[in-house]
Amino acid sequence: MNLKELNPDSSPQAAFGAKLRSVREKRGWTQEELGERIGYSGKHVSAIETGRKSPTRRFSRSTDQALGTGDEFEREWREIRHGSLLEGFPEFVNYEGRAAEIRLYEVGVVPGLLQTPEYAVALAEGAIKRGAITPDQASERVSVIAERQAALVRTTPPLLLMVLDESCIRHPVGGPKVMNAQFDRLIEFADQPNTVLQIAPFDMGVRRAFRLPITMLTMPDRSLMTYAESALRGHLERETSFVLPILTAYHQLQAEALTQASSVSMIRQLRKGSP
């Protein structure tokens, strides 16, 4: 892409590139000189400036340090990052990282908090092949999953209660090797002192409390909120009159789902290749 044809107003990524070029030229640095200072090639800097590549957090932070721009480029990077995620999701992740308790019900795929890197990559690659996202957006999604998981490793970790529809463990992703590693991850998760893992089997039928994925957060001040997604956006609900019935339904779901021991047994059978 020719820089003269780049419209800074066309996207956050274009704005990042145009700003980088402007600040660099004011310093009198070439792309190669900036690249040497931040640990990248001049070609990589050029690709960022012209929008052929998306910046990473590391690139943005290094650029801020080299150019003395505070955290301006890192904030620009966050705008790009949020643009590749579902509307409403970044706000939810902020709360999720501080929650005291997380209750989750998922359908179809293993939820992000429990995904292995290989499983997350396989899902992202599938989305690329369908044309749903770009490679840069796929990389960002995988990065966000890793950050979400890291945020749960605290001095006082949250209580994690996960109910997975049986389809989550029946749906093959990435081949046997990836699935076996994912099964191992689920079994390890169930063995932690602050976790509960249950499978909602297909034969629950109408006793199933939910038809779509739902997440409930209990914050340190004991306030409650729920998060649910449509095809285009996520919705964070804080109104007590809406949240409490969902909490009740979640408790009913847990009562009808398999026990943790039975759930782990089902996963082990799949891990061994049993029907």
N, C-alpha and C positions, 0 to 999 in steps of 0.2 A: 504494500500500500504506500503510495506517495504521500509524504507528510503534508504537502500543500493541499491535498484532497481530504485530509483528515478534519472532520468537524468535531471540535471539542464538546459540542452540545449533543452529539449523537448518542453518546453512552458514557457511563462512568469510566469505562476502560479507555475511551478516546480522550476524555478529559485528563486522565492520569498521564497518558502519553504526551499530550500537548504541554501539560504543566512541567513534566520532567524535562522536556526539550527546552522550554523557556528558562527554567532555573539553571540548567546545565550551561546553556549558552551565555547567561549573565555571568557565570563564573569563568567563562572563557575556556571551558574544558571540552575536549572532543569526547565522542562516545567511548573511544578506547581508554582515555584518561579516567573517565568516570568508572568504567568497567574495572580497571586496575584497582581503584580505591575500594570497590565494594565486592570484589571477588567474582566478577562476571566478565565475559568477553564483550568487546565492542559491538559485535553482531547481536548479542543478546539484548544489550541496551537499545540498539536500533529497533529490534523487534518489539520491545515494550513501547517505545516512543511511537511507533507507527501502528500499533494495535494488532500486530501479528501474533503476539504472545500476551498472556495475562500476567501481571505481576504477582509475586508470592509475598507472604508476610516477611520472609527473610530478605527478599530483594527490597521491599519497601522500608524496612527498618534500617538496612544498611545504607540505603539512599538518604534517608533522613540524617543519619549520623555523618555521612560524608559531606552532605550539602548544608548541614546545620539548620535543617528545617523543622526541628522539634519532632512532632509526630504527624506532620501534614500528609506525607505520603502513605503512612500506615493508615490514617483515617480514610484517605482516598481508596486504599486497598479494601477496607471494610465495606465501602459503598459498592465496590465491584462484587465482593463476596456475597453481600446480601442480595444483590441483583440476581445471582445465580441460584438462590434458595427460594423456597416457597414463601409467598407473602405471609407474614405473621410468625414464621418459624424462628427467625433470629431472636425475637422477643421471648418466645417460649424457651429457647435454649438458655437464655440468660437466667430465667427463673429455675429451670431444671438444674442448673449447676449449683444452686443454693438451697434446693429443697431438702427438707428433713426426711420426707417419705415420698416415694414414687410408686404409683400403682399404674400398671399398664396392661392393656389387652391389645394383641396384634393378630392380624389375619394375613395369610398368604406368604409372608417372608419373616425371617428372624428379625426382630427390631434392632435398630442401630446400636443401642446400648449393649447388645449382646453379640454383635457381629464380629467375626474375625476379620483381619485386614483382607485376606484372600476372598472371603465371601462378599465383603463390601465392594471390592474391585470388580468381582464377577457381575454383581448387580449393575454397577456403573457402566461397565463395558456393554452389557446388554442394552442399557438405555441409549448408549452411543449408537449401536447398530440399528436401533429403531428410529434414530434421528430425533429422539426426545431431548437430548442435551448434547453439548459440545464436549470434546475431550477436556478442555479447561474446566468446564462446569463439573465434569465427572471427577476430576482431580480434587476440586474444591469440596464436593460432597464427601469423598473419602476422608479428606482432611478434617472436615467438621465432625464426622463420626469419631475419629481418633481423639479430637479435642473434647467431645462430650464425654467419652469414656474416661479420659484423664481427669476431668473435673469431678468425677465421683470418687476418686482416690484421695480421701481427705483423712485428717486425724480422727474425725468422727464421721464415718461414712453414712450415707442415708440408708434407710430401710428400703429395700427394693422388692416389690411384689409383682411378679410377672405371670400373666396368664396368656399362653399362646394357643391359638386355634391349632388343631391338629394339622391343618394345611401348611403351617409354618415349617414343620419338620418333614412333611411329605413332599413339598415342592422342591425339586432338585435345582441347585444353583451351582454352577461352576464345575460339575463333575464329582465323582466319588471322593477324590482326595480332599477337595474343598469341603464337601459335606461332612466327611468323617471328622475333619478338624473342627468344623462348626459344632458337631454333636459333642465332641470332647469339651469344647468351650461351654456348652450348656450344662453339661454334667458338672464341670468345675464350678460354674456359677451357683448351681443348686447346693453345693457343699459349703458355701460361705456362711458365716454366722449372721449376716445381715440381709439374707436373701430368702425368697420363697419362689419356687418355679413350679407352675402347674400347667398341664395340658388340658384344653377343653376339647374332648374327643368329638368326632363327627356325630356319634349317636346321641349326643345331648339333644339334638333336634330343637324343638320349640322351647326347651328349658334354657337355652342360651340367652343371656341377658342383653348381649350386644350383637349387632350385625356388622358394625364397622369398628376400626381401631379407635381406641380412646386412651388418653393418659390423664391421670389425676396427680396433682402435686399438693403436698402438705408442706407449707413453708415453716421456718423456725418459729414464727409467731402463731402457728397452728391455723393460719388462714388457708383456705382451700381454693384450688382453681383446676379447671379441666382444659385440655387441649384436644381438638379434633381437626381433621383435614378434609377438604373437598379436593377436587381435581386441580383447582387453581389457587387456593389459599388455605391458611390455617386460622383457626379461631380460638382465642384464649378467653375462657369464661370465668369471671370472678364472682358473679352474682350468686349469693348463697341459695336462693330459692331454686336456681337451676342446678347448682353443683351437688347439693345434698341428695336429691333423687338418684343422681348418677353414682354417688358413693354407695347408696343402698343397693343399687343394681349390681355394682361391682362385688359387694359382699355376697350377693346371691349367686353370682357367677363363680366365685371362689368355692362356695358350698357345693355347687353342682359339678365342678371340674374334678379331674383326677387328683388324688393326693400327690404330694411331691414325690414320695417313694414310687408310686405307680407311674408317675410322669417320667421319672428318671429311668424306670424299667423299660418303658416304651421307647425312649431315646436309645437306650443301650441295645435293644433288639434291632432297631433300624441301623445302628452303628455296625452291628454284626451281619447285617444283610437279611435279617429275619423279616417275614411279612408283618 
